[in-house]
Amino acid sequence: MFENNKIFIWSPFIAKVGTVNNVINSIFSLIKFYKKKNFKISIINAFGEWNYLKNKFNEKKIEVFNLNNLNFILNMKKTGFLKSRICYIIISIFSIFPLFFLLNKKKPNFLIIHLITSLPLILFILFNFKTKLILSIAGNPKMHFIRKYIWKKASKKIYFVTCPSVEFKNHLISLKIFDEKKIKVLRDAHLNINKILKLKNQKLDSKFFDNGKIIISIGRLTKQKNFEFLILAFKELSLKYIDIKLAIIGDGEEKKKLEKLIIQLKLENRIKLIESQENIYNYLSKSHFYISTSKWEGSSLAMIDAAYVGIPILCSNCPSGRKEFINNDERGYIFNSNDKIDFLRKFEKLINEEKSKLKIKIIKSKKETKKFTPFRHFQDLNKFLD
């Protein structure tokens, strides 16, 4: 399949979200598992976002094409809707001609695009490249008019589309933007098993985890993750269960707001906000329950991490992907998004579940995480490209 083939990866990012690690794992899985010699993979470095992995790419013999050197974007604060959109516009303006000339000159066999996908899509709408374009959709993007219009116009130029869940695939089919045959489910190459086994045993320097039953939640402190709902619901739980505590790991624009809410509810000794961590697995291994109250999600990577580590999960039924992972409470517990009564009811069920039944759910959820390994990702991608 890849003999004499060149695959280019376009994935500019302004924050190291989960998709970035999944892109890296996807690239490394191709290099690790595909054995033919005449296969070349390259990264398009739009504005310097991939500079931090320069040595790793050299080691793996991954070619990097630098389009721009926009240090001011690397150094500026990019949190918040308005600032992030301004960054996207600047990146697109500076990259449009360099990207066009690169594709026209190098003529890669495949171009896989992630994250800021509108620019390459527009180029493929305007020009006839011989390159086969693969649109990789992460998470659950908002289907506003502009996105629908660009996707529709580019649909005939797209070789195939990947999405992280069956739920989102069915949603895409219902929108009738792409030919149904082009839409593929490609789960994230998220779980690096050897790395996790080392990281989860690292010493945890936090007395907060030394006693009590720990509920852990992980994600950016944004409206999407709905931590305000979790904190308000935890207030009610704390009155009934005096031994439970809540740890929230993440950074974001709602941090000060959440800190004020914790003080207002007098929960400073029961809730701990922990800044974003490179290693979350040692925190997960010291926790008793994983909870996510998100309003929307993609593959819900932290949920997958928790399931692999072996702690029971309780998640909102927000779109998309987690309902099919948990599957009617078979591999954990699901509650109606933003419904406090249903959340409290499901938590009661979780905390009072028979040990034997809970253990079965944990085993089943860990087994399901095998779908999110780099090798499984490679197998599926290999099949689609073939």
C-alpha positions as CSV (number, residue, x, y, z in Angstrom):
1,M,0.0,0.0,0.0
2,F,2.6,2.6,1.1
3,E,5.3,1.5,-1.4
4,N,6.8,4.7,-2.9
5,N,4.2,6.7,-1.1
6,K,4.4,9.9,0.7
7,I,2.0,10.8,3.5
8,F,1.9,14.5,4.7
9,I,0.3,15.4,8.0
10,W,-1.3,18.8,8.5
11,S,-2.2,19.5,12.1
12,P,-1.5,23.0,13.3
13,F,-2.4,23.6,16.9
14,I,-2.4,26.5,19.4
15,A,-2.8,24.4,22.5
16,K,-1.7,20.9,23.3
17,V,-5.1,19.3,23.4
18,G,-5.6,15.5,23.3
19,T,-5.8,15.5,19.5
20,V,-2.2,16.6,19.3
21,N,-1.0,13.5,21.2
22,N,-3.3,11.3,19.1
23,V,-1.7,12.7,15.9
24,I,1.8,12.0,17.3
25,N,0.7,8.4,18.3
26,S,-0.9,7.9,14.9
27,I,2.3,8.9,13.1
28,F,4.6,6.8,15.3
29,S,2.2,3.8,14.9
30,L,2.6,4.0,11.1
31,I,6.4,4.1,11.4
32,K,6.5,1.3,14.0
33,F,4.1,-1.2,12.4
34,Y,4.4,-0.6,8.7
35,K,7.5,-2.6,7.5
36,K,7.9,-1.7,3.8
37,K,10.9,0.5,3.1
38,N,9.6,2.9,0.4
39,F,7.3,4.8,2.7
40,K,7.8,8.3,3.8
41,I,5.8,10.4,6.3
42,S,6.2,14.1,6.8
43,I,4.9,16.8,9.1
44,I,3.9,20.3,7.9
45,N,5.0,22.7,10.5
46,A,2.7,25.7,9.9
47,F,4.1,28.3,12.3
48,G,6.6,26.5,14.6
49,E,4.0,24.5,16.6
50,W,6.0,21.3,16.1
51,N,9.4,22.7,17.0
52,Y,9.4,21.1,20.4
53,L,9.5,17.6,18.8
54,K,12.3,18.4,16.4
55,N,14.7,15.9,17.9
56,K,12.1,13.2,18.1
57,F,11.2,13.6,14.5
58,N,14.8,13.5,13.5
59,E,15.3,10.3,15.4
60,K,12.3,8.7,13.7
61,K,13.4,10.1,10.3
62,I,10.3,12.2,9.9
63,E,10.7,15.1,7.5
64,V,9.4,18.4,8.7
65,F,8.4,21.2,6.2
66,N,8.5,24.6,7.8
67,L,5.9,27.0,6.3
68,N,6.4,30.1,8.6
69,N,8.2,31.1,11.7
70,L,5.6,33.0,13.7
71,N,7.2,33.3,17.1
72,F,4.6,35.9,18.2
73,I,1.9,33.3,18.0
74,L,3.9,30.7,19.9
75,N,4.5,33.2,22.7
76,M,1.0,34.9,22.9
77,K,-1.8,33.9,25.2
78,K,-4.3,32.0,23.2
79,T,-7.1,31.1,25.7
80,G,-10.6,32.2,25.0
81,F,-12.8,32.1,21.9
82,L,-11.8,35.4,20.4
83,K,-8.0,35.1,20.8
84,S,-8.0,31.5,19.4
85,R,-10.0,32.6,16.4
86,I,-7.7,35.5,15.7
87,C,-4.8,33.0,15.8
88,Y,-6.5,30.7,13.4
89,I,-7.0,33.5,10.9
90,I,-3.4,34.7,11.2
91,I,-2.1,31.1,10.7
92,S,-4.3,30.6,7.6
93,I,-3.3,33.9,6.0
94,F,0.4,33.3,6.4
95,S,0.1,29.6,5.4
96,I,-2.1,29.6,2.3
97,F,0.6,30.3,-0.3
98,P,3.4,28.2,1.3
99,L,1.0,25.3,1.7
100,F,-0.2,25.6,-1.9
101,F,3.4,25.6,-3.3
102,L,4.5,22.7,-1.0
103,L,1.6,20.5,-2.2
104,N,2.1,21.5,-5.8
105,K,5.9,20.8,-5.7
106,K,6.1,17.7,-3.5
107,K,2.9,16.0,-4.7
108,P,2.3,13.7,-1.7
109,N,0.1,10.7,-2.3
110,F,-1.9,11.4,0.9
111,L,-2.6,14.5,2.9
112,I,-4.2,13.8,6.3
113,I,-5.6,17.0,7.9
114,H,-6.5,17.6,11.5
115,L,-7.6,20.6,13.6
116,I,-7.4,23.8,11.5
117,T,-8.8,22.0,8.4
118,S,-10.5,24.9,6.6
119,L,-7.3,26.1,4.8
120,P,-6.4,22.8,3.0
121,L,-10.0,22.2,2.3
122,I,-10.3,25.6,0.5
123,L,-7.2,24.9,-1.5
124,F,-8.6,21.6,-2.6
125,I,-11.8,23.3,-3.6
126,L,-10.0,25.9,-5.7
127,F,-7.3,23.6,-7.2
128,N,-7.0,20.1,-8.6
129,F,-4.2,18.4,-6.7
130,K,-3.4,14.7,-7.4
131,T,-3.0,14.2,-3.7
132,K,-5.7,12.2,-1.9
133,L,-7.2,14.2,0.9
134,I,-8.2,12.6,4.2
135,L,-10.3,14.7,6.6
136,S,-9.8,13.7,10.2
137,I,-12.5,14.9,12.5
138,A,-11.7,15.1,16.2
139,G,-14.2,15.5,18.9
140,N,-17.6,16.9,18.2
141,P,-17.3,20.0,16.1
142,K,-20.1,22.5,16.0
143,M,-21.9,22.2,12.7
144,H,-22.3,25.9,11.9
145,F,-23.1,27.2,8.4
146,I,-19.5,28.0,7.3
147,R,-18.2,24.6,8.3
148,K,-21.1,22.8,6.5
149,Y,-20.6,24.9,3.4
150,I,-16.8,24.2,3.2
151,W,-17.3,20.5,3.8
152,K,-20.0,20.3,1.2
153,K,-18.0,22.2,-1.4
154,A,-14.9,20.0,-0.7
155,S,-16.7,16.7,-0.4
156,K,-15.9,15.5,-3.9
157,K,-12.2,16.3,-3.4
158,I,-12.0,14.3,-0.2
159,Y,-10.8,10.7,-0.4
160,F,-12.4,9.7,2.9
161,V,-13.4,11.2,6.2
162,T,-12.5,9.7,9.6
163,C,-14.4,10.3,12.8
164,P,-13.9,9.0,16.4
165,S,-17.2,7.3,17.1
166,V,-20.1,5.4,15.5
167,E,-22.4,8.0,17.0
168,F,-20.7,10.9,15.1
169,K,-20.5,8.8,11.9
170,N,-24.2,8.4,12.0
171,H,-24.6,12.1,12.7
172,L,-22.5,12.9,9.6
173,I,-24.5,10.5,7.5
174,S,-27.7,12.2,8.6
175,L,-26.3,15.6,7.4
176,K,-25.8,14.2,3.9
177,I,-22.6,16.2,3.3
178,F,-20.3,13.3,2.3
179,D,-20.9,10.1,0.4
180,E,-21.7,7.6,3.2
181,K,-19.1,5.2,1.8
182,K,-16.4,7.8,2.5
183,I,-17.1,8.1,6.2
184,K,-15.0,5.8,8.4
185,V,-14.7,5.3,12.2
186,L,-11.1,5.7,13.2
187,R,-10.6,5.6,17.0
188,D,-7.8,7.5,18.5
189,A,-4.3,6.0,18.9
190,H,-4.4,7.1,22.5
191,L,-3.2,4.4,24.9
192,N,0.6,3.9,25.0
193,I,0.5,0.9,27.3
194,N,4.2,0.7,28.2
195,K,4.3,4.4,29.0
196,I,1.2,4.1,31.2
197,L,2.6,1.2,33.2
198,K,5.7,3.3,34.1
199,L,3.8,6.6,34.7
200,K,1.0,5.2,37.0
201,N,3.6,3.9,39.5
202,Q,5.4,7.3,39.8
203,K,5.2,8.7,43.4
204,L,2.3,11.1,43.9
205,D,3.4,14.1,46.0
206,S,0.0,15.1,47.3
207,K,-1.4,14.5,50.8
208,F,-4.9,15.1,49.4
209,F,-4.9,11.6,48.0
210,D,-3.7,10.0,51.2
211,N,-7.2,9.4,52.8
212,G,-10.8,9.3,51.8
213,K,-12.5,8.2,48.6
214,I,-11.3,10.3,45.7
215,I,-13.5,11.3,42.8
216,I,-11.3,12.5,40.0
217,S,-12.2,14.6,36.9
218,I,-9.8,15.7,34.2
219,G,-10.0,18.4,31.5
220,R,-9.6,22.0,30.6
221,L,-11.5,24.4,32.9
222,T,-13.9,25.5,30.2
223,K,-17.7,25.7,29.8
224,Q,-17.5,22.5,27.7
225,K,-16.3,20.4,30.7
226,N,-19.1,21.7,32.9
227,F,-17.1,21.7,36.2
228,E,-19.5,24.2,37.8
229,F,-22.2,21.6,37.5
230,L,-19.9,18.9,39.1
231,I,-18.9,21.2,42.0
232,L,-22.5,22.1,42.8
233,A,-23.6,18.4,42.6
234,F,-20.6,17.5,44.8
235,K,-21.8,19.9,47.5
236,E,-24.9,17.7,47.9
237,L,-22.8,14.5,47.9
238,S,-20.4,15.9,50.5
239,L,-23.3,16.3,53.0
240,K,-24.1,12.6,52.8
241,Y,-20.7,11.1,52.3
242,I,-18.2,12.6,54.7
243,D,-15.2,10.6,53.4
244,I,-15.4,11.6,49.6
245,K,-13.2,14.3,48.1
246,L,-13.0,15.7,44.6
247,A,-9.9,16.4,42.6
248,I,-10.1,18.3,39.3
249,I,-7.0,18.4,37.0
250,G,-6.8,21.1,34.4
251,D,-6.2,24.7,33.5
252,G,-8.4,27.1,31.7
253,E,-10.3,30.4,31.6
254,E,-12.9,29.3,34.2
255,K,-10.3,28.6,36.9
256,K,-10.9,31.8,39.0
257,K,-14.7,31.4,38.7
258,L,-14.5,27.8,40.0
259,E,-12.1,28.8,42.8
260,K,-14.6,31.4,44.0
261,L,-17.5,28.8,43.8
262,I,-15.5,26.3,46.0
263,I,-14.9,29.0,48.6
264,Q,-18.5,30.1,48.5
265,L,-19.6,26.5,49.1
266,K,-17.0,26.1,51.9
267,L,-15.5,23.1,50.2
268,E,-11.8,24.1,50.3
269,N,-10.9,21.0,52.2
270,R,-13.0,18.7,50.1
271,I,-12.2,19.9,46.5
272,K,-8.7,20.4,45.1
273,L,-8.0,22.1,41.7
274,I,-4.8,20.7,40.3
275,E,-3.0,22.4,37.4
276,S,-2.7,20.4,34.2
277,Q,-0.3,17.4,34.5
278,E,2.0,15.6,32.0
279,N,1.3,12.5,34.0
280,I,-2.3,11.9,35.0
281,Y,-1.9,8.2,35.5
282,N,-0.5,8.3,39.0
283,Y,-3.4,10.5,40.0
284,L,-5.9,8.1,38.4
285,S,-4.3,5.1,40.1
286,K,-4.8,6.8,43.5
287,S,-8.5,7.6,42.8
288,H,-11.6,5.6,43.4
289,F,-14.1,7.0,40.8
290,Y,-13.7,8.9,37.6
291,I,-16.5,11.4,36.7
292,S,-17.0,13.6,33.6
293,T,-19.9,16.0,33.4
294,S,-19.0,17.5,29.9
295,K,-21.6,19.1,27.7
296,W,-19.9,17.6,24.6
297,E,-16.9,15.4,24.0
298,G,-15.0,13.5,21.3
299,S,-13.5,10.2,22.3
300,S,-13.4,11.3,26.0
301,L,-9.7,10.4,26.3
302,A,-9.5,10.9,30.1
303,M,-12.4,8.4,30.4
304,I,-10.5,5.9,28.4
305,D,-7.4,6.5,30.6
306,A,-9.5,5.9,33.7
307,A,-11.0,2.7,32.3
308,Y,-7.6,1.3,31.4
309,V,-6.2,2.1,34.9
310,G,-9.2,0.3,36.3
311,I,-11.4,2.7,38.2
312,P,-15.2,2.9,37.7
313,I,-16.5,5.7,35.4
314,L,-19.6,7.9,35.6
315,C,-20.1,10.2,32.6
316,S,-22.7,12.4,31.1
317,N,-24.4,11.1,27.9
318,C,-23.3,14.1,25.9
319,P,-22.3,13.7,22.2
320,S,-20.3,11.8,21.1
321,G,-18.7,8.4,21.7
322,R,-19.1,7.8,25.4
323,K,-22.6,6.3,25.2
324,E,-21.3,3.6,22.9
325,F,-18.2,3.0,25.1
326,I,-20.3,2.7,28.3
327,N,-23.2,1.0,26.5
328,N,-26.3,1.2,28.7
329,D,-24.2,1.0,32.0
330,E,-22.5,-2.1,30.9
331,R,-19.0,-0.7,31.3
332,G,-19.7,2.1,33.7
333,Y,-22.5,4.5,34.4
334,I,-24.1,7.2,32.3
335,F,-26.4,10.1,33.4
336,N,-28.4,12.6,31.5
337,S,-26.2,15.6,30.7
338,N,-26.8,18.6,33.0
339,D,-29.4,16.7,35.0
340,K,-28.4,16.9,38.7
341,I,-31.2,14.6,39.9
342,D,-30.1,11.8,37.5
343,F,-26.4,12.5,38.3
344,L,-27.0,12.0,42.0
345,R,-29.1,8.9,41.4
346,K,-26.4,7.3,39.3
347,F,-23.7,8.2,41.8
348,E,-25.8,6.5,44.5
349,K,-25.9,3.4,42.2
350,L,-22.1,3.6,41.6
351,I,-21.0,4.0,45.2
352,N,-23.4,1.3,46.5
353,E,-22.9,-1.2,43.7
354,E,-22.1,-4.8,44.8
355,K,-18.3,-5.3,44.5
356,S,-18.7,-8.3,42.2
357,K,-20.9,-6.4,39.7
358,L,-18.6,-3.3,39.9
359,K,-15.6,-5.5,39.1
360,I,-17.3,-6.9,36.0
361,K,-17.9,-3.4,34.7
362,I,-14.3,-2.4,35.3
363,I,-13.0,-5.5,33.5
364,K,-15.3,-4.9,30.6
365,S,-14.4,-1.2,30.3
366,K,-10.7,-2.1,30.4
367,K,-11.2,-4.6,27.6
368,E,-13.0,-2.0,25.5
369,T,-10.0,0.3,25.8
370,K,-8.0,-2.0,23.4
371,K,-9.8,-0.3,20.6
372,F,-7.8,2.9,21.4
373,T,-4.2,1.5,21.1
374,P,-1.8,2.7,18.4
375,F,-1.7,-0.8,16.9
376,R,-5.5,-1.0,16.6
377,H,-5.4,2.5,15.1
378,F,-2.8,1.4,12.6
379,Q,-4.8,-1.7,11.6
380,D,-7.9,0.4,10.8
381,L,-6.0,3.2,9.0
382,N,-4.0,0.7,7.0
383,K,-7.3,-1.0,5.9
384,F,-8.9,2.3,4.9
385,L,-5.9,3.5,2.9
386,D,-5.6,0.2,1.2
